[in-house]
Amino acid sequence: MQTSQIDFAAFGTEHLGAAVQLSRQAGWPHRVQDWEMALALSKGVVAIENDRVVGTVLVTPYKQDCATINMVIVDETMRGRGLGRKLMHAAIELAGERPLRLVATAEGLPLYEKLGFRQTGRILQHQGIAAEVATPMTTSAATMTDFSAVTELDRQAFGADRADLIAYLAKVGELAVVRRDGGVAGFAVLRTFGRGEVIGPVVAGNLEDAKALVAHFIALRPGAFLRIDTTAASGLSDWVAEQGFAHVGGGIAMMKPSFPGAEPVATIFALANQALG
């Protein structure tokens, strides 16, 4: 059977509508605003057949430290033709020499392993309706003067400079911090995403501070639909479930190349989302 040619082009704003449709087909909750944010921080490629977008991939660079590969979607009518592999090769080329990270679905795992990615952990997606809780005594809203400290704490925890991401989150969301000994010991972000709002990233030096930061935003949004993408290794998942946020899925954190990093001074207890880390 003859098949039509697939062309590849730089991902531009003119492709956002088609990208939203692809993510809906995949069962993802992304709104056009969520795609706009991802694209604003990233470079990407779209696959086009007969003037129709049939595949997407984005690469989000964090300076030269690393990059995340995300929003890898292939139209369900195009699967089995090697399109996912071609999109991944395009993404790896866009990333250059940067170390790579991604969160894989079970379906995508075999491809990523063949491309040299190795598993580093599990991501657990929790979501539900916020109950009425008391605002923690240890948290407060962040101020403009906290930005440099928040950015540095995030860099130490993530192992890469995500200043552009943190600046974008500060523009579209709300930030809370834990202060200790005259400095910022932890922070969290709340922003609109998907079906409701997402809490993340959450970065802290210990589990109790992480719980307090999550509780800060739960207290601000009684009755709201909230999502939290935590890591299995962080120990936050059981507590989040106890707050009424069910574990509904997740993914597999992967890295290329895989290497042990330095022991961080703070831990990422929740991701900005699975695309951005």
N, C-alpha and C positions, 0 to 999 in steps of 0.2 A: 504493500500500500504506500503510495506517495504521501509524504508529509511536507507541510509548508516550512519555510525557513524561519528560524528564530533569530531575531536580532537583539543586541544588547546595547543599552543606552544609559547615560548618567541619570540617576534618579533626581528628578526635579519636582518643583511644586505642582507642575501640571499633571503629575502622576499620582497625586495624593488621593483623589477620588477613587481611582482604580485600586490603590493599595488598601483603602478602607474596605472595599468590597471583598478583596482577597482575604483580609483578616477576619471578616465576618464569616466567610465561607469556611475558614479554619476553626471557627468557634471562639475566636479571641474577642475581648470586649473593647478593643481600641476605637476611640472616636477620632475624627479628623484632627482634633487638637492634639491628641496623643501622638499621632503620626507627625504632625507639624513640629512638635518638640523633638522627637527622635531625629527628624531630618535636619533641624536647625543645628544639632550637635554632631552631625554625622555626614559622611559621604556614602553614596550607594549606587546600586545598579538595578535596572529593571530589565526583564526579558519581555520581548514583544513579538507576538505572532499575529499577522494580519491586522496590525494597528491596535491590538488588544494586549494589555499588560497581563502576562501569565506567570510572572515570578518577580520577587523582590529580595533584596538583601541590603542591609546597612552595615557600615563600619563606623564605630564611634571611637575616635582617637582620644586618648588622655595624654596630651603632649607627645613626647617620644617614649613615654614609659611603657605603655601597652595600648591595646585597643580591644573593644568588644565587638564581636560579630553578632548581629541580631536581625530580627524581622525577616528571617529566611522563610519564605512562603512560596510554594509552587501550586498553581491552579490544579484542582483535583482532576481535571481532564487531561493534564499534561504529565502526570506522574508515570514513572517507569521509563522515561526517555532520557535520563541522565541530566535533567535540567538543574536539579539541586546541586549536583557536583560542579556543574559549570558556574553556577552562581557563587558557590563557595570558593572556587579558584579565582573568580573575579574579586571577591572580598579579600582574599589573602594577598592578592596583588595590590589592592588599594591600601592595605595596612602597611605595606613595606616591610621594614625590618623589626617592627614592633612585636613583642610577645602578644599572644592572642588569648582571649577568654570568651567563653560563651556558655549559655545554659541550654542544654539539649533536651528535646523530647525523647521518649523511648524509641519513636520511629526514626528520628534523625541520628541516634547514637551510632549505629554501625558505620554510616558515612563519615561521621566526624572522627571515629577511631581510625578508619582507613586513611584519613588525611593527617594523622599524627597527633590528634588531640587525646588527652588522657583525663580520666575522671579525677576530680579533686574534692567532691562532696555532693550533698543533696540539698536542693532548695525545696522548701515546704510552703505551699500557698495556703493561707488562711483567709477566710472572709466571713462576714456576717453583719448583724445589726448591733450597733454599739448600745450597751446598757448604760444606765445612769450610775456613775462612779464619782468619787470625790477626787478633786484635783490634788495631785501629790504636792507635798510641802517642799520638795527638793528641786522642782523644775520651775522655769519661768520662760516667758517669751524672749526670743533672741532680739538683740538690737543691732544696728548697723556696725557698732564697734566690735561685735563678736565675729564678723565675717572672716577675718584673717585667721583667727584661732580655730573656727569651725573648719575652714579649708585645710589648715595644717593637720588638724586631728583626723580628718578624712584621709588625707594623704598618707599619714602614718598607718592607718588601719587598712586602707585598700592597697597600699603599695604603689600608688601612682598619683600624679597630680591631676585632680578632677576639678580644678578651680572653675572652669567654664560650666560644668554641670552644676556645681553648687551655686554659682551666680544665677543660672537660669532658674533653679529651684527657688532661690530667694525671691525672684521676681514673680513667680506664678504661685507660690505656696506660702505656708507659714512654718517658721522654725521655732523650736523650743530647745533650751539648753539646760544642762546641769552645771552649776558653778561650784567649784571647790578650790580653796586656797588661792582665791583671787583670779582663777582662770577657768576656762571652759573644759569640763571633764567629760562631757558627752553632749550629743545633739541628735535631734530627729526632725524630720520634715513631714508635713501633711500637704497634699495637693490633690486636686481633682484628677481622676483617672478612671477610664472605663465606666463601670456601672455606678460608681460613687466616688470615693476618695481612697487614696493609698497612703499608708504611713511608712515612710522610708526615704532615704536611708536612716537607719538608727545606728549610731556609733557611740560606744561607751567603753569604759574601762572595766566594767563588771556587769553581771546579770541584773543586779538590783537597780542600778541606774538605768539600764535598758528597759526594764519593766516600768519604771517611773516615767520615762519619756513616752512610751507607748500609752500609758495610762493618762498622761497629760492630754493627749489628743482624743482619747476615748471620752474623757470628761467634757471636752469641748463640743462633742458631736453626738449627744444622746439621740438614739433613733436613726442615725445615719448608717448607710452601708459603707463599711470600711474593709480594706484589704491590707494584708501584711504578708510579704514574702520573706520568710526567715530562713536561716540555715539550720540543718539538722545538728551541726556541731556546736551551735551557739547555746543550746539549752533553753531557748525562749519558747519553743513550739508548745510544750505542755501547758505553760502558763497562759499563752495566748488562747489555746483551746478552752481553758477554764474560764476565760472572759467571755466565752460564747462565740468565738470565731473558729468555725469548723475547718479542719484540714481537708481541702477539696482537690488537691493535686500538687503539681510542682514540676521539678525538672532535675537535671543532672549537671552540676557545675563542671566545666572542663577547661583545660588550659593547654596551650602549645607555645613553646616547649614546656614540659612539666619540670619544675625545679622547686626545691625548698626555699622559702623566703626567710627573711629575718623575723624573729619573734616580734609581733606588733605590740605597741604600747596600748592600743585600743582594738576593740573587736567590732566588726560589722555584724550586728544582730539582725538587721533587716535591710533588704536591697532597695534601691530607688525603684526598680522593678526588674524583672528578669532580663530585659533587654540591656539595661544600662549598668547592671551590677550594683 
